[in-house]
Structures are given as C-alpha cells and as structure tokens.
Amino acid sequence: MISPALTEAVQLRMRTEVPGPNSARYLANQVATESNARTYPRRLPVAVAAAYGPYLEDVDGNVFIDFLTGAGALPIGHSHPYVVEAVERQLRTHVHGLDLPTEIRWQFVERHRELLPERMRNRMKIHFCGPTGANAVEAAMKLCKAHTGRSTIVSFQGGFHGSTHGAMAVSGLVAPKEAVPGQLGGVHFFPYPYCLRCPLGLNPRSCETNCATLLRTSLHNDYGGVPRPAAIILELVQGEGGAVPATTSFVRTVAETAKELDIPLVVDEVQTGYGRTGTWWAFEQYDIEPDVILMSKAAGGIGLPVAAMMYDRRLDTWASGTHIGTFRGHQLAFAASVATLEVMRREDVLANVARQSRSALAELERIAVRHPSVLEVRGLGLMLGLEIGDPATGAPDGDRAARIQAEALRRGLIVEVGGHRSAVVRLLPPLNVTHTVVSAALRVLDEAIAEAEVATC
C-alpha cells in the first residue's frame, strides 16, 4: 500500500502490465454496465484501490505518480490528512444545508473574499451554483442575461466550459455539438491567441494583439454583425484546449473592450483557480478586474463537489428563487475547502508552485530539445502542456500523444491529453508536489516520449 509516512520518497511501483488482471475485471464490468460516455478509463485503464498525496494505487498493487489529480480537483493531492479530519468533523455535525446559513458556509465565503485582491473584496458577492463547474457557467450566463437584458454571449475558439447544454454551446469543441441537435443559439466565437497555430492564419508569434483587435473592432462596428452581448466568457489559460495561456495584451484588450461597452466579463477559473497558475486566481497575473469569477474543481479541496461564482454586486438584479439547486449547500465541501486553504497558506503553496513551475518548464524544454516530436512546451504555474506533432510538417499528432500517455502509464505516470486533435500531453500535478516527485515524473515522461518516437519510426 501507499505509505503516507513517506511523503518525500518516490513510491512509484509497477508490479503488472497495465491493466493488470484485477483492473481488467473492473474495466470489463464497467463496459457492460456503465454509460458509453465514460472517458478516462478508455485511456487510463486502471481500477483504483487507494490514493494519497501525489500517488494512486490500483487494485493490482501498482503505484502511479498522479499528474492528472482529478482533472485539477485535488490541489494538495489525494486525501490530505488535515483536510480529511476537517471533513470527518463536519460529517458528524451537518452535511446538507440547502442555502441556509451555517458557520462553515460563512467561513467558506469569508476565506474566498480574502482570496480576492483587496480592491475587489467589498464589491463582490457569491452565489452557490451546484456541484460542477458547468453549473457555474450556466448560472453566469443566466445572471448576465438577466442583468443586461441582452441575449447573446461572446466566447473564444479553443475554450472549454463544460458539457451541459448551455456550457457546451459556449465551448469551442465541435464534436459533442454535432451529436446533439437543437444547440443553444446566440453564441459568437472569436479567435484566441494560440500562436503556434494562429487562428487568423498569420505568422506565428508576430501578432499577439490581433485576436483581441478583431473582437474590439467587431463589437464597436455598427456593421460588424455582432450585437452587444450579455457577457464575454474567457479562460485565461485554456485547459482542455491544450494548456494555452492567453497573452497579456490580448487579455487586457478584451477587458478594456468589455468595460468600454459595459459588457460583463466572465473569467472561467474552474481549472486555473486556487493557485494552479501561481496566484490564487489567474486573472491577477493579467492585472484585470473581471465582473464574474467562476470556480469549482479545486474548490472542494480533496475532490468534494462544489461550484460557485463571485460577481460584482451591481449584477445582482435577479429575484429570490431565480437560480436554485438542491446541492448548493454541501457542508462537507465547504469544510474541505476551508481546511485546504489553511494548508495552502500555512505551507506557502503558492511559492512552491512558482518554484516547481520554473524547474519543470526548464526540464520540459530540455526534453523538447531531445525529442523533435515535442513542438512546443507551454503553460502557467503547474498547468503545463507539451504539444506533440510531426517534426517535418508541424501537424499535430494525436496518435503519438496517445502513445506517450500509454507509455507513461505503463511506466507509472498518469498524465492527460487534450487540445487540438488531442495532441497535447497535459500535466496537472498537485500544487504541493516536491521537486523529487516532479523530477521522477519527468524522467518517466522523457522515456515515454522516446519510446513513442521509436514506435512511430
């Protein structure tokens, strides 16, 4: 079993092929009984027995370094003992509270106000939306439409905001939309500064302001074809889109445009929030003040479900009962969140993100030099990606990225793939990860890329 006492030691251990015989039985049962919509077990064929810190153990006794961390929902890893104890205490007291006030709910609200830049704290209110990030996206669109009386939303190519009907409509990924008729209308997509594959077809890295300039000129142009929208929704680092950070000039131009035209700016911090990028919120790194901030994933501390939005109080024009939900008062998630933030402050986790990010990016750049199939290394904080492609043509190579993921898993490292044609290998380590664990993980990744290149030849 994983040893919680060995937090500094690398506990990677592979006893069987992947999947092992016990995992294979669980996976076969899942195929027979669960929805065809399942995703992760198709690419990561393991059945979990236990998880602690940065490690995950399967039912065959294999121990993996987990650089997926619940798609970013585990900011300080699996089952942190201080957080588990806080949840256990809350479990014995009160679990389900609708939106009735409680002590732990109040603590959650206050701790989140404290995470905001001081100049924003007194003008922001909070709304609990339900258990997932998509619920927060839906609530934000509804709030902004109600406040402005407008009906359209501006979003960006490459963005991902969830799988519910409305959240899918403002996401860039086309395939899920094609499978569902009757899509929500009134969404206008603009290009995002993914400079390796410039959405405007211009010379890479020569035009960082052009995407935002197109948005600004279109919205100011009375013949631009795009009515003034109810909201602009933006990821500051596109997660599922391939770990693509927005450029500073792009973000500031978008924010200025929103302010000029009195359009609420919604930043989707579902994956970037809680220190993932090195500050509590990614928007702090761009020196902007959004009107709405969406949160989920890491908000639940150790994977408990909670989603919320903080928004400028001038938008709070909807009436009682306008947006409700049975599970908007998850007391266990509140307790886990408060305890996790205590751990992160006590252990100065933001400083650790900065250190480990610098180290990891430097090593990933060295890996890229050794492996020509790594076309680009990018990311912000501990939200990292390697774009994999054909060295000769520069075309994205999702098949090779999938082989890298599989080879890494076979060697004991769990990573994600995403982005254009699923050609980006993504790393989302715990934010309190040690240098020792990062180094071990990147050695495995280096070997996996080398093996995938050999297999391609």
C-alpha positions in Angstrom: 0.0 0.0 0.0 1.0 3.6 -0.4 2.7 4.9 2.7 1.6 8.3 4.0 4.7 8.5 6.1 7.0 8.5 3.0 5.8 11.9 1.7 9.3 12.8 0.3 10.1 9.4 -1.2 9.2 8.4 -4.7 6.8 5.5 -4.3 6.3 4.6 -8.0 5.9 0.8 -8.2 4.8 -1.3 -11.2 4.0 -5.0 -10.5 1.9 -5.9 -13.5 1.3 -4.7 -17.0 -1.5 -2.1 -17.4 -4.2 -3.0 -17.0 -3.4 -5.7 -14.5 -5.8 -8.7 -14.2 -7.8 -7.2 -11.3 -8.2 -3.9 -13.1 -9.2 -5.7 -16.3 -12.1 -7.3 -14.4 -13.4 -4.0 -13.1 -13.0 -2.4 -16.5 -14.9 -5.2 -18.2 -17.8 -4.8 -15.6 -17.8 -1.1 -16.4 -18.1 -1.6 -20.1 -21.0 -3.9 -19.5 -22.9 -1.7 -17.1 -22.0 1.9 -17.4 -22.7 4.6 -20.0 -20.7 4.7 -23.2 -19.9 8.3 -22.4 -17.2 7.4 -19.9 -13.8 8.7 -20.9 -10.8 8.3 -18.6 -10.9 4.5 -18.3 -10.5 4.2 -22.0 -7.1 6.0 -22.0 -6.1 5.2 -18.4 -7.2 1.6 -17.9 -6.7 1.2 -14.1 -9.1 0.5 -11.2 -8.3 2.5 -8.1 -7.7 0.9 -4.7 -6.3 3.9 -2.8 -4.7 7.3 -3.3 -2.6 9.5 -1.1 -0.7 12.7 -1.9 0.7 12.6 -5.4 0.2 8.8 -5.6 -2.6 6.5 -6.8 -2.6 2.7 -6.3 -4.6 0.4 -8.4 -6.2 -2.9 -7.4 -3.2 -4.9 -8.8 -0.7 -3.1 -6.4 0.7 -0.8 -9.0 1.5 2.7 -7.6 1.5 5.6 -10.0 2.5 9.2 -9.8 -0.7 11.1 -10.5 -0.2 14.2 -12.6 -3.9 14.3 -13.5 -5.1 14.9 -9.9 -8.9 14.6 -10.7 -8.6 16.9 -13.7 -7.2 19.5 -11.3 -9.7 18.9 -8.5 -7.1 17.9 -5.9 -4.9 21.0 -5.3 -2.9 19.4 -2.5 -3.2 15.8 -3.7 -5.3 12.9 -2.6 -6.6 12.5 1.0 -4.6 15.2 2.8 -4.9 14.2 6.5 -5.7 17.7 7.8 -8.5 18.1 5.2 -9.8 14.6 5.8 -10.1 15.3 9.5 -12.0 18.5 8.9 -14.4 16.7 6.7 -14.9 13.9 9.3 -15.7 16.5 11.9 -18.2 18.2 9.7 -19.7 14.8 8.7 -20.7 14.2 12.4 -22.3 17.6 12.6 -24.2 18.6 9.5 -24.0 17.6 5.8 -26.7 19.0 3.7 -27.9 22.6 4.2 -29.6 23.9 1.1 -28.8 27.7 1.3 -29.4 28.1 5.0 -26.6 29.9 6.8 -24.1 27.8 8.7 -20.8 28.5 10.4 -18.8 26.6 7.8 -20.6 28.2 4.9 -19.8 31.6 6.4 -16.1 30.6 6.7 -16.1 29.5 3.1 -17.5 32.8 2.0 -15.0 34.8 4.1 -12.0 32.8 3.0 -12.9 33.3 -0.6 -13.4 37.1 -0.2 -9.9 37.1 1.3 -8.5 35.4 -1.8 -9.5 38.4 -3.9 -7.3 41.4 -4.5 -8.2 43.9 -1.7 -9.6 46.4 -4.1 -12.3 43.9 -5.2 -13.4 42.4 -1.9 -16.1 44.8 -0.8 -17.9 44.8 -4.2 -18.1 41.1 -4.9 -21.0 38.8 -3.9 -21.0 35.0 -4.1 -23.6 32.5 -5.4 -23.5 28.8 -5.0 -24.5 27.1 -8.2 -24.4 23.3 -7.7 -21.8 20.6 -7.8 -19.9 21.2 -11.1 -18.1 23.9 -13.0 -20.7 23.7 -15.8 -23.3 24.8 -13.2 -21.3 27.9 -12.5 -21.1 28.6 -16.3 -24.8 28.2 -16.7 -25.5 30.5 -13.7 -23.2 33.2 -15.0 -24.8 33.3 -18.4 -28.2 33.5 -16.8 -27.1 36.3 -14.4 -25.6 38.4 -17.1 -28.5 38.0 -19.5 -30.9 38.9 -16.7 -28.9 42.0 -15.7 -28.2 43.3 -19.2 -31.4 42.3 -21.0 -29.3 41.1 -23.8 -29.4 37.6 -25.3 -26.0 36.7 -26.8 -22.7 35.6 -25.4 -19.1 36.0 -26.8 -16.8 33.1 -26.3 -13.4 32.1 -27.8 -12.2 29.3 -30.1 -10.4 26.6 -28.2 -12.3 27.3 -24.9 -14.0 24.6 -22.9 -16.7 25.4 -20.3 -18.5 22.1 -19.7 -20.9 19.6 -21.1 -24.3 20.8 -20.1 -26.5 22.3 -22.8 -25.5 25.9 -22.3 -21.9 25.3 -21.3 -21.4 23.2 -24.3 -22.8 25.9 -26.5 -20.1 28.4 -25.4 -17.3 25.7 -25.7 -15.2 25.5 -28.8 -15.1 21.8 -29.2 -17.3 20.9 -32.1 -17.6 17.1 -31.9 -20.0 17.0 -28.9 -22.2 19.6 -30.5 -22.6 17.7 -33.7 -24.0 14.8 -31.8 -26.8 16.9 -30.1 -29.3 18.6 -32.3 -31.0 21.9 -31.2 -28.0 23.7 -29.9 -28.4 26.8 -27.8 -28.0 29.8 -30.2 -26.8 33.3 -29.7 -23.1 32.4 -29.2 -20.4 34.3 -31.2 -16.9 32.8 -31.2 -13.8 34.9 -31.6 -10.1 33.8 -32.1 -7.9 33.2 -29.1 -4.1 33.7 -29.2 -3.0 30.1 -29.8 0.1 31.4 -31.5 1.6 28.0 -32.5 -1.5 27.6 -34.7 -2.5 31.1 -35.3 -6.3 31.2 -35.7 -6.0 34.1 -38.1 -3.5 32.2 -40.3 -0.8 34.8 -39.7 2.9 34.3 -39.0 3.2 32.6 -35.6 4.2 34.9 -32.7 4.1 38.1 -34.7 0.6 39.2 -33.9 -0.4 38.8 -30.3 -2.9 41.6 -30.3 -4.7 40.8 -33.5 -7.2 38.3 -31.9 -8.3 40.9 -29.4 -8.3 43.7 -32.0 -10.7 41.7 -34.1 -13.0 41.4 -31.1 -12.8 45.1 -30.3 -13.4 46.3 -33.9 -16.2 43.9 -34.4 -18.1 44.9 -31.3 -17.6 48.6 -32.0 -18.6 48.3 -35.6 -22.2 49.0 -36.3 -21.9 46.8 -39.4 -19.8 44.2 -37.6 -22.7 41.8 -37.4 -22.4 41.0 -33.7 -24.8 42.8 -31.3 -23.6 43.9 -28.0 -23.6 40.7 -25.9 -24.8 39.9 -22.4 -21.3 38.7 -21.5 -17.8 37.8 -22.7 -16.6 34.4 -21.2 -12.9 33.7 -21.2 -10.4 31.1 -19.9 -7.1 32.8 -19.1 -5.3 29.5 -19.7 -7.3 27.2 -21.9 -7.2 23.8 -20.1 -8.9 21.2 -22.3 -7.9 23.4 -25.2 -4.3 22.4 -24.6 -2.7 24.4 -21.7 -2.6 27.6 -23.8 -2.1 30.7 -21.7 -3.5 33.9 -23.1 -1.1 36.7 -23.9 -1.2 39.8 -21.6 -2.0 42.2 -24.3 -4.9 40.0 -25.5 -6.5 39.8 -22.1 -6.1 43.5 -21.3 -7.6 44.4 -24.7 -10.6 42.1 -24.1 -11.1 43.5 -20.6 -10.9 47.1 -21.9 -13.4 46.3 -24.6 -15.8 44.9 -22.1 -15.5 47.9 -19.9 -15.9 50.3 -22.8 -19.2 48.7 -23.9 -20.5 47.8 -20.5 -20.3 44.1 -21.1 -19.8 41.8 -18.1 -16.5 40.0 -18.3 -16.8 36.4 -17.0 -13.5 34.6 -16.3 -13.7 30.8 -16.1 -11.3 29.9 -13.3 -12.7 26.4 -12.8 -9.3 24.9 -13.7 -7.0 27.8 -13.1 -8.2 28.9 -9.7 -6.8 28.2 -6.2 -3.2 28.7 -7.1 -2.9 26.5 -10.1 -1.2 29.2 -12.1 0.9 30.6 -9.2 -1.6 33.2 -7.9 -4.9 32.5 -6.2 -6.6 33.5 -9.5 -5.1 33.6 -12.9 -6.7 37.0 -13.6 -4.3 38.5 -11.1 -1.4 37.8 -13.4 -3.0 39.9 -16.1 -3.9 42.9 -13.8 -7.6 42.9 -14.7 -10.7 43.0 -12.6 -13.4 40.7 -14.0 -17.1 41.1 -13.3 -17.7 37.4 -12.7 -15.3 34.7 -11.4 -16.3 31.1 -11.8 -14.9 28.4 -9.5 -15.2 24.6 -9.0 -12.8 21.7 -9.2 -10.1 22.6 -6.5 -12.8 24.5 -4.6 -13.8 21.2 -3.0 -10.3 20.6 -1.5 -10.0 16.9 -1.9 -12.5 16.3 -4.7 -15.7 17.1 -3.0 -18.3 18.8 -5.3 -18.9 22.5 -5.1 -19.2 25.3 -7.7 -19.7 29.0 -7.1 -19.4 32.3 -8.8 -18.3 35.6 -7.3 -19.6 38.6 -9.1 -19.8 42.4 -8.9 -22.8 43.4 -6.7 -24.2 45.7 -9.5 -25.1 42.5 -11.4 -27.2 41.2 -8.5 -30.6 42.0 -10.0 -32.3 38.7 -10.0 -35.1 37.8 -7.6 -35.3 35.2 -4.9 -35.5 31.7 -6.3 -34.3 32.8 -9.8 -31.4 30.3 -9.7 -31.6 27.5 -7.2 -30.3 23.9 -6.7 -30.7 21.1 -4.2 -26.9 20.6 -3.7 -25.8 24.2 -3.3 -25.1 23.8 0.4 -22.6 20.9 0.6 -21.2 21.4 4.1 -18.5 18.7 3.6 -17.2 20.6 0.5 -17.2 23.8 2.5 -15.2 22.2 5.3 -12.7 20.6 2.8 -12.2 23.9 1.0 -11.6 25.9 4.2 -9.1 23.3 5.5 -7.3 23.1 2.2 -6.9 26.9 2.0 -5.5 26.8 5.6 -2.9 24.2 4.5 -2.0 26.1 1.4 -1.4 29.3 3.3 0.5 27.5 6.1 2.8 25.7 3.7 3.1 28.6 1.3 1.9 26.5 -1.6 1.9 29.4 -4.0 5.6 29.8 -3.6 6.0 26.1 -4.2 4.0 26.4 -7.4 6.4 29.1 -8.6 9.5 27.0 -7.8 8.3 23.8 -9.2 6.9 25.5 -12.3 10.3 27.1 -13.1 12.0 23.8 -12.6 9.5 21.7 -14.6 9.4 24.1 -17.5 13.2 24.2 -17.7 13.4 20.4 -17.8 10.5 20.1 -20.3 12.4 22.5 -22.6 15.4 20.2 -22.3 13.1 17.2 -23.2 11.8 19.1 -26.2 15.4 19.6 -27.5 16.0 15.9 -27.2 12.7 14.9 -28.9 11.8 16.7 -32.1 8.1 15.5 -31.8 7.7 18.0 -29.0 6.8 21.1 -31.0 6.1 23.4 -28.0 6.3 23.5 -24.2 3.9 25.9 -22.6 1.8 26.6 -19.5 1.5 28.8 -16.5 2.3 27.7 -12.9 1.6 24.0 -12.7 -0.8 23.9 -15.6 1.6 22.6 -18.2 1.5 21.1 -21.7 3.6 19.6 -24.5 2.3 19.9 -28.0 3.2 16.7 -29.9 3.4 16.8 -33.7 5.2 15.8 -36.9 8.7 17.3 -36.8 8.7 17.7 -40.6 5.3 19.3 -41.2 4.4 20.7 -37.7 1.0 18.9 -37.9 -0.5 17.9 -34.6 -0.2 14.2 -33.9 -2.8 12.9 -31.5 -1.9 9.3 -32.1 1.6 9.9 -30.9 0.4 11.9 -27.9 -1.9 8.9 -27.0 1.1 6.6 -27.3 3.1 8.8 -25.0 0.2 8.8 -22.5 0.1 5.0 -22.7 3.8 4.5 -22.3 3.9 6.9 -19.4 1.1 4.9 -17.7 3.0 1.7 -18.3 5.9 3.2 -16.5 3.9 4.6 -13.6 2.9 8.1 -14.5 -0.7 9.4 -15.1 -1.0 12.3 -17.5 -3.8 13.7 -19.6 -4.1 14.5 -23.3 -6.1 17.3 -24.8 -6.0 20.2 -27.2 -6.3 20.4 -30.9 -6.6 16.8 -32.3 -5.8 15.6 -28.7 -2.1 16.2 -29.5 -1.2 18.0 -26.2 0.2 16.0 -23.3 -1.0 17.8 -20.2 0.5 17.8 -16.7 -1.6 18.9 -13.6 0.5 17.9 -10.6 -0.6 18.6 -7.0 0.3 22.2 -6.1 2.3 21.0 -3.1 4.3 18.5 -5.1 8.0 18.1 -4.3 11.0 18.6 -6.6 11.8 14.9 -6.1 8.5 13.8 -7.4 8.5 16.2 -10.3 11.9 15.0 -11.3 10.9 11.4 -11.2 7.7 12.1 -13.2 9.6 14.0 -15.9 12.2 11.1 -16.2 9.3 8.8 -16.9 7.8 11.2 -19.4 11.1 11.5 -21.2 11.3 7.8 -21.5 7.7 7.6 -22.7 8.3 10.2 -25.4 11.4 8.4 -26.6 9.5 5.1 -26.8 6.7 6.7 -28.7 9.1 8.2 -31.2 10.7 4.8 -31.8 7.3 3.2 -32.3 6.5 5.9 -34.9 9.6 5.3 -37.0 
